[in-house]
Amino acid sequence: MEVAVEETETNKLINPIIKGKLKPYVRKIDTEAYYAEEFLKDLGKSGLLESNDFNNSEVLEREMLIAEETSKTCMTTGFNLWCHLASLTYLRNCDNDYLKRELLPSLEKGDFLGGTGLSNPMKYFANLEPLHLKAERTKGGYTISGNLPSVSNLKHDHWFGVIALNQDKEIMAFVPCDANGLTLKEKANYIGVNGSATYACKFDNVFIPDDWIISFEAKTFVENVRSTFVLYQIPLGLGVIAASVQSMKKAPNKQDGVNKFLSIQPEEIEQEYLQLKQRVTSILERNELKADWEEILQLRLDVDKLTIKAVHGDMLHYGGAAYLQKSNPSRRLREAYFLLNLTPTEKHLEKLLS
């Protein structure tokens, strides 16, 4: 490259999966809303997502690398992976023995995949939105009603995390997509990331047994896992930045080398990328994620800003060729704008850091 990547054991495992199960489908993902489920499940089957025998920092480092390498090829699928990693985070950190014993091992092995319905709750806890789901206590669990406008990485056999208000406190649950009373309606009218398996979710008295409860104190639970939740988003941008640097360096040197007069140059973006990577390394080495919450938010915001700068530069370096609908620079441009609107969005980040 270009943007150098050390050949690790993780790279050796993931590179063949990306080459065989993701790269051939990138255009189909972008233009036909193809969902790269087989790729995501193969990550689990390869053992790349197992957490036994690893400490928290080691798990984060490995899975963030996987997310970045995936996003270099396709950030839509990198986003799907983030959804799955978020669901893994919930189960790894909960106190529910049933979820940890019966579901977590299969989730890590890719037997089925997970999503996260926490966009609305994250905004709710920041006083930006009301909570969309309501829970009523009943024998052996809760019934949940309400609507979530967009939840990604879903399919009939997948599960996802939700938070609902029960009287004056919030509960968090892990819900299967085939639960009785739950209706999914596909959403695929976006300018990008239509291969993200995104659905509107309508809950009509969906019964949630206590075995599916992640936490009876959702606000406290979210405060404990939110740093990991956001940290896993950072490699989505890093992957797009690295791919854009590669692309700019390979851009056709036409019109007497006029690209050298552009204000955005790949070497500049590359140096800023490496600085962001070092900040990630420092956070992982300290392994004090809860205490580093504001630093992680600032890092996510800085990654967003460099991602937009990188894809803008890539569009300019490729010129007219980038404006073809199926070009890689235009795909990355659309993916980047999605990243800026992924909860916490850029304006949400700015509010939290103000």
Secondary structure, DSSP 4 states (H G I P E B T S, - for coil): --S-----HHHHHHHHHHHHHTGGGHHHHHHH----HHHHHHHHHTTTT--TT--HHHHHHHHHHHHHHHHHH-HHHHHHHHHHHHHHHHHHH---HHIIIIIHHHHHTTSS-EEE--HHHHHHHTTSS---EEEEEETTEEEEEEEEEEE-S--TT-EEEEEEEETTEEEEEEEETT-TTEEEEE---SSS-GGG--EEEEEEEEEEEGGGEEESSHHHHHHHHHHHHHHTTHHHHHHHHHHHHHHHHHS---GGGGGGGSS--HHHHHHHHHHHHHHHHHHHHHT-TTTTHHHHHHHHHHHHHHHHHHHHHHHHHHGGGGGSTT-HHHHHHHHHHHHHTSSSPHHHHHHHH-
